[in-house]
Amino acid sequence: MEHCERGLALAREKRITFWVPRIEANLAIARLRLGQLDVGPALERAARYCRQNSEGHQLVRCLEGLAELALARGDADACLAFAGELLSLVEPAGLRELAAQARRWRGEALLSQRQHPAAEQELRRAAAVADEIGRVRLASDVRAALARL
């Protein structure tokens, strides 16, 4: 988290804005994973900036964070919406890891809604890609969700 905070300070000092939304999203996700659920405004602000400036590459990280936050708050519908938007941006571009991550969040949200067949389908697709491209952490997270299924 310290590196993100220093990066943000340096970017603002030097007036280099390109990476700011991604760094803000990374910082928010780190805080979220420490149990801090008050990161919504930072993620929303970063996502809004990305949309206004057509920075789709940066937006995907914001959407990942927003999906994870929505799920942590128990809002499966919002998680599905953010994960769906993420999937619609990355799948046509062939960004398989990000598509697998979006499917993971979709699967998690569907699981929380007790839509087991749909959840299993999303999670199995995410696991297959994670295994194929060697993303061990993602594969582990997806397998944990499948075990809860």
PyMOL commands that set and color helices and strands:
alter all, ss='L'
color gray80, all
select helices_A, chain A and resi 2-14+20-33+40-52+56-72+76-90+96-112+116-133+136-148
alter helices_A, ss='H'
color red, helices_A
deselect
rebuild
show_as cartoon
